[in-house]
Amino acid sequence: VDAASVRGAEGGRTISVEEVQKDLQTSMKALLDGDDASTKRAGLIEARVWQTFQALPKNDMGRLSPRGVRYLVHNYFMKEHGWLIQGLDPHGNQAEVSEIHEVNILQDKAPALVESLLEARRSNHGLALNDVVTMITALERLIFDESLALLRASYVFNDANMEGTVGQNGVHDILTSYLLLFQLGSKGNLSDARLHKSLKSRISSRDDWAMLVDFEKDAVLNFDFAKHNSNPFVKPQYTFQDTLEIVEELAHSYGKWQNTECRQMKADLMDLDADGDGRIPLGKFYGRVDNTKYQFTESIQYLEEVGALDEEKKVRIANYLQGPSNCIASSTYYSLCCLSECEGVLNDLEAKVQAPSVEAMHLLRLVGNISSSTVDAPRDFPPVMSERLHQIAQQNGGEVPLHGRLFAEWLHFAFPNECPYPHMVEESRTLTPAHWLDKKVSVDPGQRIQLASRAEEETTVAEVEIPWTSEEVLHVQEAKLQPGTRLFSFRTLVQVALLLAVLRAAGSNWQTLRTLGAGKEKEYYQLPF
């Protein structure tokens, strides 16, 4: 399959504004109606994000700016699922209003549209915690709709009736087909049953197929236990709705399950790091023998552009692991990448600080008591690390911003195997899988041998001081407006006008939503745009 077809013909992947509006409306209505599943899901999401919400900068109304919202939603999906949502990369720029409100928009603008709709609902005063939860719920719904299409195709491929029931063997066949299509992502063919059966037959003979089957069977067992279907004398039967519930759990938990592969790769990379500083000489990186499980073949150009190669020509382990070459199963909305361990470290700090910035000495003590998969706590930091942290505070008015580039750089040296170095890139798309689809990422075996031998010859043993870049970027701070600027109210006006125009053109209106309140008659209101 050529790169253009994988991406859906560059620039041609579109999603109807009406579809996003419908999904957002459904999510909000389910929450307001008190739907059990939606309320439970929203509660889980809120529990995951509220500590980060508390630690982010807010306006006078206690709400987040668009940049803060994007950071928080990106953080949630990367930490919980390993999903890199297109259009929600932390260093990306927000789409222009005129781009958002087209009848059909690029897939990577969908998150910006959801955010814009919610912000319009709040009259552009920013987003509250429940708005962010609703945004995440709506995005998950958009993504889950793709799983629904894969499940329907899996029924067809296994000659199963969606209107009836299937037995346990049948549901296992359907779910393994679903997982195979899920792994293929955009490359999957949802109409050729013969091709699917042939591919499934070949893949089922591989060593890792048994792990996939165990993952799927565990999800079925969990469903049976939750539904009390564990009677050994009654053979369970599954409706389409039952398999849909199992698929939703598979989709939510797949990222954490497949992260086992990332952990194994990380362990292999660390074995090549003789100095224990999270970096690997190029000679060792390229010098893996062919019978090992992992041969690292990414080109020097790729490593440099994604920030995985430092000034000493050593490969940064954390940057390499989080790089786009380790993302799989690209779907319409997201790519599945290694879970970000650094997000977990930062979330621990956010829970303890619950503020956007903190005094340097206090932060030093807090970080010293945080452990990771490769760092034990408590620990003391060398003087140079303390000095760097105080320099960051001085550069930012006396306290260290938790969500700035300089503190991310400091965290990289504190947790070199978990936290990527915040490389300054000219274009944020460089950090996304889509950017590399039509580019050569790997080198062939012969080139790899040459690069390994050349790198070994160029290796030096000179001690180099910890490299440090003093450029600060506050990712979640909105740029301040010039005096007299009326952008805030003008933007609101433009959003309202354009959105109303789209709604009229689409011939659809937002349905009124029922307000909560036991013992009251139904009350309705229109969303204010």
N, C-alpha and C positions, 0 to 999 in steps of 0.2 A: 504494500500500500504506500503510495507516495505521500509526502508530507502534507501537501495541500488537501488531500482527501481526509487525512487524519484530523486536520484542524477544521474540516468542514469548509474548505476553500477560503483561505485567508480573507477576513473581513466579511464573510458571508454568514457566519453563525449569528442568527438573530433570534430574539424572543419577543413575543408580543407584550406590549405594555399592559394590555388587558389581562394577559395571563398572570403577570406579576401582581396586578391589582386584585385579581380574583383570589390568588393564593394568600395575599396579605389579608384580604377581607375574611377569608375562611379561617385563618389563624386567629384573627382578632375576635371574630364572632364566637369561635369555639371557647376562647378564654373567657369572654364575657358571659357566655351561656353556662359556664361551669362544666363543660364536657370533661369527664373524668380523665380520659387519656391525655387530652391537651393540657388540663390543669396540672396533672402529674408531671408531664414533660416540662412545662413552664417552670414548675417548682424546682426540678432538677437543674435546669439551665440557670435559674436565678441563684441557686446555691453555689454554682460553679463560678459565676461572674461577679457576685456582689462585692467581694473583697477588692478585686481589681477596680471596679466602679468607684469604690470609696477612695482609692489611692490616686485616681486620675484628676487632673485639673478640671474645675467646673466653673460655670458662669454664676452670676449673682442669684440665679434661681435654683442653683444646685443641680444643673443639667450639663450634659456633655456636649462639646462642640462636635462637628462632623469628624474631625481628625481623631478625637478621642473615641468616638463610636467605632470608627474603622479599626483603630488599634485594638479595642476590646473584643470586637467580633472576630478579627483575625486571630487574636490570642486564644479565644475559646476554641475555634475550629482546629487550630494547630495542636493545642494541648490535649484536647479530648479525642480528636479523630485523626490527626495528621493530615487534615484537608487543607490544601492551599487553594483558597477560593479565588477564582479569577476576578480581578478588580479590587481585591481586598488585601493586596500585599502591603506591609506596613509602611513602605517608603513611596507608595504610589500616590499620584495626584488625583484629587477628586475630579470626576468628569464635569465638564461644563454643563450648565442647565440646559442649554440648547441641544446638547447631545443626549441628555437623559430622556427628554420628553418626545422622542420620535415614536411613531406607532410601532415600529420594530427597532430594537436596539441591540447592540452587540452583547453577547453573553456576559462578557466581563464588566458590563455596565449595570447588570441586574442588581448587584448589591447597592450601587449608588442610587438606583431608582427606588429600591425599598427604603433606603435611608432618607431620600428626599420626600417620599410620601409620608413617612412618619414625622419628619421634621415639619412638613406643612401642617400636619395634624396638630402640632404643638405651636403653630403660628411662628415658626422659625426661632423659637426661644431655646432651642436645644432639645436633647432627648433625655428623658428620665430613665430610671432603671427598668421600669416595666416596658418602656418603648424599646429599649435595647433587647430585652427578652423576647418581645414580639417580633423584632427584626430577625433575630436568630431563628425563632420558630418558623418564620416565613421562608427564610433561606433553606432551612432543613426540609421544609415541605417541597420547595422547588426541586431540591436534590432527590428527595424521596420519590417524586413523580417519575424520575428516570428509572428508579428501581422497580416501579410498578410496570413500566414498559418491558423491562428485562424479565420480570416474573411472567408476564403474559406470553412472551416469546418462549420461555422455558416450558410452560404448559403445552404449547403447540409442538415444540420439539420432542416432547415425551408423550405425545398423543393423549394428553389428559384433558378432561372436560372441566372447564372453569365453572360450570353451573352445578356440577355434582360434587362428589367427595373422592378422595384418593386415600389409599392405605399408606402404611409406614414406608414400605419400599418405594412406593410411587412418590411420596413426598421427598424422600432422600434423592431420588433421581432428578426431580424438579429443582431442588435446592442446589444440588451440585452443578446443574446446568446454569442456574442463576449465577453462582459464584464464578463459574468459568466466563460467562459473558461480562460479569462485573470486572474481572481481572483484565479482560481484553479492552475494556473502556471504549473509546471512540472507534477502535478497530473492529469491534464486534459486529457480526452480521446477524441481524434479527429476523431474517426471512428465509435463509437457506438451511433447512433442517438436515439435509444430507451432509453438508459441510460441517455443521455443528456436531453431528454424531461421529463423523470421522475424526474431527479434532479432539473430541472428548475421549474417544477410544485410544488415541495416541497418548494424550496427556495422562490418562489414568494409569499408565504403566510406569510413570516417573516416580522417583522416591518421595517427592514432596506431595504427591496426590493424597496419600494416607493422612497427612496432617490437615489438608483441606477438608477431607471427609470427616475427620474427628471434630473439627471446628463446627461443621454443619450439624453433625449429630448431637453435639453438646447443646446447640441452640434449640433443637427439637426436644431434647430431654428437659431443658429448662421450661419450654413452653408447656410440655405435658405436666410437669410438676406444678406450674402456676395455675393450670386449668384443671388440676386433679385428674389427669388422664393416665394415672399410673397403675390402674387395675390390670394385673397380669392376665386375667381371664377374659378381658374385653379388648379386642384388637382396635386400636384407635383409628378413626377416620378424620380426615382433615378437609375442611372447606377451603375455598379460595381465600376467604377472609382470614382463616387460620394461617395459611402459608404467608399471607401478606404481613401478618403480625410477626411471624418468624423472620421474614425478610427484612423488616424494619430493624429488628434487633441485630441481624447480621450486618446490615449497612452501618449501624451505629458503632458496632464493636469491631469491625474488620480492621480498622486502623491500628488499634491496640494489639490485636492478634498478630498482624503481619509485622509489627514492630520488633518481634523476636529476631527477624532477619537483620534489622538495623543494629540490634544489640550485638549479634554475632559478628557483623562486619566491623563494628566499633572495637570489639575485643581483638580482632585480627589486626586492625590498624594500630592499636596501642602496643601490640607485640613488636611492631616495627619502630616504636618510639623509644630509643635507648635512653634519652635524656629525661623523659617524663614530663616534657613541657607542652605536649599536645601537638607536636610537629614531627614530620617524617622527612628525611632527606629524599630527594627525587630518585636517587639510585635505588634505595630500598622500596620506594613506592612502585617503581616500574619493574623491580627485579624479582617479583614473585614467580616461582616456578609454575609451570603450566598445570600440574596436577593438584594444586591447591584450590580450595573452594572459591576464593576470590582472587581474580587477577584485575588489577586496577589499570585501566587503559585510557582514561580521559587525557585529552591533549593538553599541552602546556597552555595554549591559548584559552581553552575552556577554564582551566584551573585559575589562571590569572583574572579572567573576566568575572568569575563568580566570587573572587576574593579568597580562594582556597590556597593560593600560592603567595608566600610572603617575600620580603625583599631578599632574604637569604636563599631563595629557591627551595624552601621547605613547604611541605603540604600541611596545612592546618586541618587537623582531624575534624573538629566541630564544623568548620565551614564545608568541608568535603561531604560530611554526612547529610547536612541540610541542603546540599546543592541539588539543582534540578535533575541531574543525571540519576539520582537515587529516588526519584518520584515515579510511581507506576499508576496504572489504571486511570489514565486521564479520562474524565467524563466531560459532559458539556459544561459543567459549572466548576469543577475543581480537579486538582491532581492529588494523588495520595502519596504523601511524603513521610519520611521518618518523623516520629513524634519529637517535638522540641523539648529536650530536658531543661534547657535554659529558661523556658517559659515557666516551668515548675519552680525553679530557684527564685525567679523574680516574683512569682505569686506568693511564695513564702514571705518574702520581704514586704510585699504589699499588705499581706494580712497583719504583719507586725507593725508597720508604719501607719497605714491607713491615711496617708497624706501624699501629695505629689512630690514632696522633697523632704530631706531630713539632714540633720547635722552630721558632719563627717565622722566624728569619733563614735557616735551612737550607731551609725551605719556600719562602721568597721566591726563593732562588737556583734551586731546582728548577723552579718555575713560570716563571721568567724564561728558561729553556732549553727550554720546551715551545712548539711552534708549532701552529697550527691552519690551517684553510682560509683564514682571513682575518688571522691574526696571525703575523708572522715572529719567529723567535728567532735569536740571543739578544736580550734587551731589558732595560732597567732600568725600574723602576716609580717613579712620583712618590712623594714623602715621605708623602702622605696614605694611599696604599695600604699602605706599610710600617707606618704607625701603626695602621691598622685591623687588620692581621694580628697585631700585638703585643697589641692590645686583646682580640682573640679568645683569644689564648693566656692572658692574665691572667684572663679570665672563665672559663677551663676548667682552672685549676690549673697553668699554666705552659707548656702545649703546645697546638697547634691540632688539634682532632679533624678528621680528613679527611672524616668522614661526618656532620657537623653542619650545621644550617641556616645558621649564620653564615659558615662557610667557603664554602658554596654561594653565599651572597650576595656574598662577596668574589670568587669565581670569575666571577660574572656581570659584575662591573665589569672584571675582567681579560680576559674573553673575552665581550664583550657580544653578539656575533652567534651564539655557540655555546651559552652557558650561560644557561638561563632564570633570571629573578629568582625566588627561593623565596618566592612569595606565600603568605601565611597564609590558608587557606580554612577556612570554618566546617564544610564538608562535603567530604570527599575525592572524593565522586562527581561533584562539579562538574568535575573534571579528566578525566572519562571520557565517551566518546561516548554511552553509554546515557543519561546524565543529560539530554542535549539532544535526544533523539529526538522527544519530544512538546512541545518548546519552540521558539519562533521564534528562530532564530539570525541570520538575515540581514535586511537592510533592503531595501526596493524601490528602483528607480533614482531615483525622485523624492526619496525621503528621503535617499538618498546624496548627491544634489546639494545639498540643503539643509544636511546635516551638513558637507559639504566647505566651503561658503561661510561657514557660521557659525563653523567651527573656524578658518578663515583670519582672520576678524575678531577672534577672541579670542586669537590667537597673540601672545605677548610675547617680547621678546629679552633679558629680564633673566637674568643669570647666577645659577644656583642651585647650592648646594653639593651634592655627591654625597649623595643620600638614604641613610640608614642606619638599620636597625631592629636594636636590640640584643637582641632575643629569641632565645634559643638553643633548638634542638630537636635532641636526639641521636637520630636515627632508628633506629640499630641497637643502642642500649643498652636492656636490659630494665629495667623499673622495679624498684627494690629492695623486697623484702618487709619488712613491719614485724616487729620482734622477736617471736618466738613463733609466727609464721605457719607453718601446715603445708600451704600450698597446693601445694607441689611434689609431695609424696607423695600428697596427696589427688587432685590432677589425674591422676597416673598411675593411681590406683585407679579413678577415674571412666572414664578412657579405656579401660582394660582391660575393665571390666565392660560398658560400653556397646558396645564393639566386639565382644565375645564374644556379646552379645545379638543384635546385627545379623547376625553370622555364622550363629548358630543359626536366626534367623528366615529368612534367605535360603537356608538349607539348603546352604551351601557352606563349605568349609574351605580354608585355605591349603594348597597342595601343598608337600610337602617339597622343599627345594632342595639340589642337589648341591654339595658343597664342592669347591674346586679342589685339585688335588694329583696330579701325574703319578705313575703306578706304584702308586697306591693303589686299593683297592676302593672302590666307591661308599659314601660316608658321607652320612647324611641327618640333618637336624635340623628342628625346628619353630620358626617365628618366635615369639619369646617374648611373646605376648599372646593 
